[in-house]
Amino acid sequence: MRTQENTINDVTVSAVENRVHRLCQEYAERLQFHGWHHVSFVRAKAGGFAQHNGADRTVVEVAALVHDVNYLVLRNSPAAAGSGLRGELLAECGVADGVARWIDEIVDEAEMATRGRDISLEAQALSDADTLFKALPVTPVVLAHRYLRENGLSLRELADKIVGEQCDVHDEGYYFYNPEAAATYSRWAMANLQLWQCIQEAVDDPTVVELLDAVHAVDAVAS
């Protein structure tokens, strides 16, 4: 476990928060899913998980604030694509180089597609917060269409991504690292994954494909 006392103070956290908030406002049209609504939720939950598991809260909160800046660099990209922009942003806000590199490592470590069972406490806190956003019952209803537009994906591609990245992690028992989060939210996670598995099956039905094509045609005319 890596420990650093008072690596980032609350003034620096506020500076990063303000900078990221401005970016989210400026690029709101591009960040339809990963905008401020997502960032602020993940930051709040990650801070709470950090306090619970003994991670460095301020470092985790800053990591949460900058974890998705890759979507400003490249659509449908991994967290690593935002490393350069993340470093520039943290430097502008006065974060020391060593701490900035640590934050970059946490963001990469917490990424759903590649995370393992034994990641750092800071990455666990960030991962649980980001994973909870994915598992919220409202996310597929209110926000999934925004993810499709933001990243230029089809419904089939998104279903394949979610099932491919999340089902094994869930089945292997570390979908959530925090035991309380697992106890509280695993039912939501299971329902969400079952929904996307059903969507995978549905888009293989030719009649459903015709239905979706008709809906897309109506949307195109309306826009």
PyMOL commands that set and color helices and strands:
alter all, ss='L'
color gray80, all
select helices_A, chain A and resi 10-26+36-53+57-66+70-73+79-92+97-110+121-135+139-151+155-171+179-202+206-222
alter helices_A, ss='H'
color red, helices_A
deselect
rebuild
show_as cartoon
